[in-house]
Amino acid sequence: MKPTILLALFTILSISTFAQSPYTSDTEVIKYLDGKTFADGSGMTISYGYISSINTYGITITNKQGNKFIYFNCDLKPRGTYCDISGMSPTNGENFGFRAFKDRLVVGYGQEQSRTFYLVR
């Protein structure tokens, strides 16, 4: 009897953990992040989603002056509880990336001067 209860509890916990992991595939990453905005409190925001001006998905950064910077041809690396996303600027070819968690993004993850952006909407 006890092994059955333990198995049922393990199954419920596994399903619950999987449901909380939005980063299991490229499709799930896009579905979860599209339309969400993350901010760091300085007036800068980051979002990942469809960018109509270039007809593709990508990263949009808006600074406190309202200037927008976009990055496309994004490489998505889903890892379950987080996803690494990086893209290229269409204007100068520079790369930009971040690590996305369920409720925050970290630019420069693991670096001394990393910045955390929290989910706003």
C-alpha positions in Angstrom: 0.0 0.0 0.0 2.7 2.5 0.9 4.6 2.1 -2.4 1.4 3.0 -4.3 0.9 6.1 -2.2 4.5 7.1 -2.7 4.3 6.5 -6.5 1.1 8.6 -6.7 2.7 11.4 -4.7 5.8 11.4 -6.9 3.7 11.4 -10.0 1.7 14.4 -8.8 4.8 16.3 -7.8 6.4 15.5 -11.2 3.4 16.8 -13.1 3.3 19.9 -11.0 7.0 20.6 -11.6 6.6 20.1 -15.3 3.7 22.4 -15.5 5.8 25.1 -13.8 8.6 24.8 -16.4 7.6 26.9 -19.4 10.9 26.3 -21.2 10.7 22.7 -22.6 10.8 23.5 -26.3 11.2 26.5 -28.7 7.4 26.6 -29.1 6.8 26.7 -25.4 9.4 29.5 -25.0 7.6 31.6 -27.6 4.2 30.8 -26.2 5.2 31.7 -22.7 7.2 34.9 -23.4 5.2 36.4 -26.2 3.5 39.6 -24.9 5.4 39.7 -21.6 7.5 42.6 -20.5 10.4 42.6 -18.0 11.8 45.7 -16.3 14.8 46.4 -14.0 13.5 49.5 -12.2 15.7 52.0 -14.2 13.2 52.5 -16.9 14.6 49.9 -19.2 12.4 47.0 -20.4 13.0 43.8 -22.3 10.5 41.6 -24.1 10.6 38.7 -26.5 7.9 38.2 -29.0 6.6 39.0 -32.5 8.1 42.1 -34.1 5.8 43.2 -36.9 8.3 45.7 -38.5 10.7 42.8 -39.3 8.0 40.1 -39.6 9.7 37.7 -37.1 10.1 36.9 -33.4 12.9 38.6 -31.5 14.1 40.6 -28.5 12.9 44.2 -28.0 14.7 46.5 -25.6 13.3 49.9 -24.7 15.4 52.4 -22.7 14.0 55.1 -20.4 14.1 57.6 -23.3 11.8 55.4 -25.3 14.4 54.3 -27.8 13.9 50.8 -29.1 16.5 48.2 -30.0 15.7 44.9 -31.7 17.5 41.7 -32.0 16.4 38.9 -34.4 17.5 35.5 -35.7 17.3 34.5 -32.0 18.8 31.3 -30.8 16.6 29.6 -28.2 18.1 27.0 -25.9 15.3 25.7 -23.6 16.5 24.0 -20.4 13.2 23.3 -18.6 13.2 25.8 -15.8 15.1 28.4 -17.8 16.0 29.3 -21.4 19.0 31.0 -22.9 18.0 33.4 -25.7 20.4 35.4 -27.9 19.9 37.4 -31.0 21.6 39.8 -33.5 21.0 43.5 -34.2 19.9 44.2 -37.8 21.7 47.6 -37.7 25.2 46.7 -36.5 25.4 42.9 -36.2 26.0 43.0 -32.4 24.7 40.1 -30.3 22.5 40.4 -27.2 21.3 37.7 -24.9 19.8 36.8 -21.6 18.7 33.9 -19.4 14.9 33.7 -19.0 13.3 32.2 -15.9 9.6 32.0 -15.2 9.4 35.4 -13.4 12.6 37.2 -14.4 15.3 37.7 -17.0 19.0 37.9 -16.2 21.4 39.7 -18.6 25.0 38.6 -18.0 23.9 35.5 -16.0 26.8 34.4 -13.8 28.8 37.6 -14.4 29.8 40.0 -11.7 27.7 42.9 -13.3 24.6 41.0 -14.3 21.3 42.8 -14.3 17.9 41.2 -13.4 14.7 42.3 -15.0 11.4 41.2 -13.3 8.1 40.4 -15.0 5.9 43.4 -15.2 3.1 42.1 -17.5 
